[in-house]
């Protein structure tokens, strides 16, 4: 299949299912998926030059300054693994970041997984991740073996920013800044909206139906 959709951005509040649906899209299109949050968390873990500074933003759920996040994400996206395209989650998070991204890559479509703050809060409490960024949920998407990632076998834990005040802060920032991107991409004719509150498998089916129709 000749793929017309090579670079897809995933938008949606925290807990909207970007990571899970990103994996579905990536598999279907044979493209690599990448998450800005995961790039930042790995940079923190590697304890490199900006590790402490990054941590000071990520831990409480604040946006990392553009001067750091833009260079880390664009550098990652220029790696050979993304030469055929990418499914990108968590970037851009502001209109400025979108404008910068447009200068480096042409984005084909932007999928927005639409959910309410109430639903986002419900999903974030109980969310489990592994070090590689695979996501599970105690109730809605439990791993087969308790405490272990089905995809890579690594232990699961609760992210520091998936607790208490950090959740509320991240959602507020999303509504204030990131949601402005919906208008930006709508104007560019790239926005596709999915109802993210329905069961995960139904949304995946809807996304795959869309890809079947438009990617070929
Ligand atoms: P996420 O895994 O997408 O929820 O991102 C986790 C955290 O990484 C966010 O709460 C921010 O602190 C930081 N982050 C991720 N993407 C960006 C971005 N595009 N701009 C600024 N900060 C970001």
Boltz pocket constraint, residues with backbone or C-beta under 6 A from the ligand:
constraints:
  - pocket:
      binder: B
      contacts: [[A, 14], [A, 35], [A, 36], [A, 37], [A, 38], [A, 40], [A, 57], [A, 58], [A, 59], [A, 61], [A, 62], [A, 63], [A, 64], [A, 65], [A, 69], [A, 89], [A, 90], [A, 91], [A, 92], [A, 93], [A, 97], [A, 161], [A, 170]]
      max_distance: 6.0
